[in-house]
Amino acid sequence: MSDTKTYSILLLEDEKPTREYLTATIEIHPRLTLFAEAGTCAEAIAALNRGKPDILVADIGLPDGSGVDVIRHALKTYTDMEAMVITVFGDEEHVVDALEAGATGYLLKEQAFDELGDAILALMRGETAISPKVARFLLKRFNAPQKEDVKYASNQAQDSHEKAILTTRESEVLTLISKGYSYNEIADSLGLSTNTIRAHIRNIYRKLAVRSRSEAVFEAAHMGLVSFS
């Protein structure tokens, strides 16, 4: 039986047009409900004091503080909550602060606008929900091989590459995914329909045995299928 559970969202975003757009995205999704929306840290904390949503979706730069502080408060108050960042900040300081505070998702807004609903559901299934640009940064920061492991990693990547043979078009799509392009941007770049791009991405996921964009980037990097140069 397929999962039909619905999840309640506390949205913290100070820019009104962005908040309205994301609120509408949540409200029209069949498996998401809006617990509350907030434009400041104080409003978000007040909402948390009234009850527990399933997930906090928070921007970082707020008029009265940082969304990271709200994440810390939320996860201290409700230890079984999830927290996702949506932001324009993809630099090391912001990413590490958010993940250390307990966020298990980190989307740049360019991706969140297109894929927020799917990313939330992926997060609630226990999968990763991290923008490819951020995933690439984390790979570089935490998964750089030590000198003694280089030869082994190279052999592993070659073996994995042989097991996951991608078509030329799938390789092009994967490269654009690794650069953080949205589905619409990939379609425009390659002169294809969005549905065709989704079909290629499904094939990539199947061949790499992954279930999300960020997992695809991680796996592709380990397999030597994309270059971050």
C-alpha positions as CSV (number, residue, x, y, z in Angstrom):
1,M,0.0,0.0,0.0
2,S,1.4,3.4,-0.9
3,D,2.0,6.0,1.7
4,T,-0.8,8.5,2.0
5,K,0.2,10.2,5.2
6,T,-0.1,14.0,5.3
7,Y,2.4,16.3,7.0
8,S,2.0,19.7,8.6
9,I,4.4,22.5,7.8
10,L,5.5,25.6,9.8
11,L,6.8,28.0,7.2
12,L,9.3,30.7,8.2
13,E,10.0,33.2,5.5
14,D,10.2,37.0,5.8
15,E,9.7,38.1,2.2
16,K,6.0,38.3,1.7
17,P,5.8,37.4,-2.0
18,T,8.1,34.3,-1.5
19,R,6.1,33.3,1.6
20,E,2.8,33.6,-0.3
21,Y,4.1,31.5,-3.1
22,L,5.5,28.8,-0.9
23,T,2.3,28.8,1.2
24,A,0.3,28.2,-1.9
25,T,2.6,25.4,-3.0
26,I,2.1,23.7,0.4
27,E,-1.7,24.3,0.4
28,I,-2.3,22.8,-3.0
29,H,-0.2,19.7,-2.3
30,P,-2.4,16.7,-1.5
31,R,-0.1,15.4,1.3
32,L,0.9,18.7,2.9
33,T,-1.0,21.0,5.2
34,L,0.1,24.5,6.5
35,F,0.4,24.4,10.3
36,A,1.3,28.1,10.3
37,E,3.3,30.7,8.4
38,A,5.7,33.2,10.0
39,G,7.6,36.2,8.9
40,T,9.9,36.6,11.9
41,C,11.7,34.4,14.4
42,A,9.4,35.6,17.1
43,E,6.3,34.6,15.2
44,A,7.7,31.2,14.4
45,I,8.6,30.5,18.1
46,A,5.1,31.6,19.1
47,A,3.6,29.1,16.6
48,L,5.8,26.4,18.0
49,N,4.6,27.2,21.5
50,R,1.1,26.6,20.3
51,G,1.8,23.1,19.0
52,K,4.0,20.8,17.0
53,P,4.2,20.7,13.2
54,D,5.8,17.7,11.5
55,I,8.4,19.9,9.8
56,L,9.8,23.4,10.1
57,V,10.7,24.9,6.7
58,A,12.8,28.0,7.6
59,D,14.7,30.7,5.8
60,I,18.0,31.8,7.5
61,G,18.2,35.6,7.3
62,L,15.2,37.0,9.2
63,P,14.6,40.6,10.4
64,D,14.9,39.6,14.1
65,G,17.5,36.9,14.0
66,S,18.6,33.7,12.3
67,G,16.3,30.8,11.3
68,V,19.1,28.5,12.5
69,D,18.2,29.7,16.1
70,V,14.6,28.8,15.5
71,I,15.6,25.4,14.3
72,R,17.6,24.8,17.5
73,H,14.6,25.9,19.6
74,A,12.2,23.7,17.6
75,L,14.3,20.6,17.8
76,K,15.0,21.1,21.5
77,T,11.3,21.5,22.1
78,Y,10.1,18.7,19.8
79,T,12.9,16.1,19.4
80,D,11.0,14.1,16.7
81,M,10.4,17.1,14.4
82,E,12.3,17.6,11.1
83,A,13.8,20.9,9.9
84,M,14.6,22.1,6.4
85,V,16.3,25.3,5.4
86,I,15.3,27.2,2.3
87,T,17.6,30.1,1.5
88,V,19.7,31.9,-1.0
89,F,22.8,31.3,1.2
90,G,24.9,28.3,0.0
91,D,28.2,29.2,1.7
92,E,30.1,27.1,4.1
93,E,29.3,29.0,7.3
94,H,25.5,29.0,6.7
95,V,25.4,25.4,5.6
96,V,27.4,24.0,8.5
97,D,25.6,26.1,11.1
98,A,22.2,24.8,9.8
99,L,23.3,21.2,9.7
100,E,24.9,21.4,13.1
101,A,21.7,22.9,14.5
102,G,19.9,19.7,13.4
103,A,18.5,20.6,9.9
104,T,18.2,17.5,7.8
105,G,17.3,19.3,4.6
106,Y,18.9,22.3,2.9
107,L,17.4,23.7,-0.3
108,L,18.5,26.8,-2.2
109,K,15.4,28.8,-3.1
110,E,15.9,28.3,-6.8
111,Q,15.2,24.6,-6.2
112,A,12.6,25.0,-3.5
113,F,10.3,27.0,-5.8
114,D,10.1,24.0,-8.1
115,E,10.5,21.0,-5.8
116,L,9.5,21.9,-2.3
117,G,6.7,19.4,-2.0
118,D,8.7,16.5,-3.3
119,A,11.7,17.5,-1.1
120,I,9.6,17.5,2.0
121,L,8.1,14.1,1.3
122,A,11.6,12.8,0.6
123,L,12.8,14.2,3.9
124,M,9.9,12.6,5.8
125,R,10.8,9.2,4.2
126,G,14.2,9.5,5.7
127,E,15.9,10.4,2.4
128,T,18.3,13.3,1.8
129,A,16.9,16.7,0.7
130,I,19.9,18.8,-0.1
131,S,20.3,21.1,-3.2
132,P,22.9,19.7,-5.6
133,K,25.1,22.7,-5.2
134,V,25.2,22.2,-1.4
135,A,25.8,18.5,-1.9
136,R,28.8,19.2,-4.1
137,F,30.2,21.5,-1.4
138,L,29.7,18.8,1.3
139,L,31.4,16.2,-0.9
140,K,34.4,18.5,-1.3
141,R,34.5,19.3,2.4
142,F,33.9,15.9,4.1
143,N,34.6,13.2,1.5
144,A,37.9,14.2,-0.1
145,P,40.0,10.9,-0.1
146,Q,43.2,10.7,1.7
147,K,46.3,10.0,-0.4
148,E,46.4,6.3,0.6
149,D,42.8,5.9,-0.5
150,V,43.1,7.6,-3.9
151,K,44.1,4.4,-5.8
152,Y,41.3,2.4,-4.2
153,A,38.7,5.1,-4.7
154,S,39.7,5.4,-8.4
155,N,39.3,1.6,-8.9
156,Q,36.0,1.7,-7.1
157,A,34.8,4.5,-9.2
158,Q,35.8,2.7,-12.4
159,D,34.1,-0.5,-11.3
160,S,30.9,1.4,-10.5
161,H,31.0,3.4,-13.7
162,E,31.0,0.1,-15.6
163,K,28.0,-1.1,-13.7
164,A,26.0,2.1,-14.4
165,I,26.3,2.9,-18.1
166,L,24.4,6.1,-18.9
167,T,23.4,7.3,-22.3
168,T,25.0,10.4,-23.7
169,R,21.7,12.3,-23.0
170,E,21.5,11.0,-19.4
171,S,25.1,12.1,-18.8
172,E,24.2,15.6,-20.1
173,V,21.2,15.7,-17.8
174,L,23.2,14.4,-14.8
175,T,25.9,17.1,-15.4
176,L,23.2,19.8,-15.3
177,I,21.7,18.3,-12.2
178,S,25.1,18.5,-10.5
179,K,25.3,22.2,-11.4
180,G,22.0,22.8,-9.6
181,Y,19.8,23.4,-12.7
182,S,16.0,23.0,-12.2
183,Y,14.0,20.6,-14.4
184,N,12.7,23.5,-16.5
185,E,16.2,24.9,-16.9
186,I,17.6,21.6,-18.0
187,A,14.7,21.2,-20.5
188,D,15.4,24.7,-21.9
189,S,19.1,24.1,-22.1
190,L,18.7,20.8,-24.0
191,G,15.7,21.8,-26.1
192,L,13.5,19.1,-24.6
193,S,10.2,19.0,-22.7
194,T,10.1,18.9,-18.9
195,N,8.4,15.5,-19.1
196,T,11.3,14.1,-21.2
197,I,13.8,15.4,-18.6
198,R,11.8,13.8,-15.8
199,A,12.0,10.5,-17.7
200,H,15.7,10.8,-18.1
201,I,16.1,11.6,-14.4
202,R,14.0,8.5,-13.5
203,N,16.4,6.4,-15.6
204,I,19.4,8.0,-14.0
205,Y,17.9,7.3,-10.5
206,R,17.3,3.6,-11.5
207,K,20.8,3.1,-12.9
208,L,22.5,4.8,-9.9
209,A,20.1,3.1,-7.4
210,V,19.2,6.5,-5.8
211,R,15.9,8.3,-5.1
212,S,16.7,12.0,-5.1
213,R,18.7,14.7,-6.9
214,S,21.2,15.1,-4.1
215,E,21.7,11.4,-3.8
216,A,22.3,11.2,-7.5
217,V,25.0,13.9,-7.2
218,F,26.7,12.1,-4.3
219,E,26.6,8.8,-6.1
220,A,27.7,10.2,-9.4
221,A,30.7,11.9,-7.8
222,H,31.8,8.7,-6.1
223,M,31.4,6.9,-9.5
224,G,33.4,9.5,-11.4
225,L,30.4,10.3,-13.6
226,V,30.6,14.1,-13.1
227,S,33.4,16.6,-12.6
228,F,33.2,19.5,-10.2
229,S,36.0,21.5,-11.9
